[in-house]
Amino acid sequence: MAEHLSPAPPTAVRLTRYTKTEQSEILGDGADPFGVAHAGLTWLPKEDHFGIRLGDRLVAHAGLLVLPVSVGGTDTEVVGVGGVAVAPDLRGNGLARLVVTAALDHARTLGPQYGLLFCRQPLVPLYQRLGWRALEQDVHVEQHEGPVLMPLRTMWTPLHEGANWPTGAVRLLSFPM
């Protein structure tokens, strides 16, 4: 059963660091904390980090990274969202919403029109509740051997009023975040 939060609402803050130690504080020391090792992908570290602490324990995280993407042959940038994590004993308390919202508030200051993330299929409904939209087309991402088809679900969200995802083939011009 999930632990319940105290009456004072938690707040997401920008973190000055986010290392494997902080990740382990949230998710433990398992070999595949995000459940995506089967994809066999190389991932980029995030540059901006947001987290929620309860007492002295880090219990949630979301990271950001601005990345180049080609959509329909036009190059642009997206703010990649990744490393979203909530301590298993505290899931269902709205912490994902709080930490992702804080990250997206910052993402809106970075310039790109779109946020982009990759997730396992069971997480799609969560992100849809947070306003993300599933991309229907295949997405290719860079890997050491060249571009590969992203096996995870790709989702996007507008970062600015009136931003609509363009049509055409999507290729992340970097490793995924």
URHUBEL-V21020 format. One line per field, one symbol per residue. phi: phi as a letter, one per 20 degrees, with the letter a starting at -180 (. if undefined). psi: psi as a letter, one per 30 degrees, with the letter a starting at -180 (. if undefined). A space follows every 50 residues. Layout:
# URHUBEL-V21020
phi: ???
psi: ???
This chain:
# URHUBEL-V21020
phi: .ffeefgfffcecfefbbdgfffffedndffcfdmcggfmdedefeddcc bcddmddfcbbbdcbecebdcmndebccefdbmfbcggfdfndnffgfff ffffgfgfeeogececbcbfgfegggfffenecfeeefcdcfbgeofcff eefeccbfecgnfcffeofdcfeaffe
psi: kkkkllekklkklkkfljleeeeeeefaglfiffggeffglklkllekkk lkkjbgkkflkkllkklklkjgfkkalljkklgkkkkefgkgggeeeeee eeeeeeefffelfkkklklkeffeeeeefgglkkkfllkklklegaklkj flkkllkkflkgkkklllkkjkhlll.
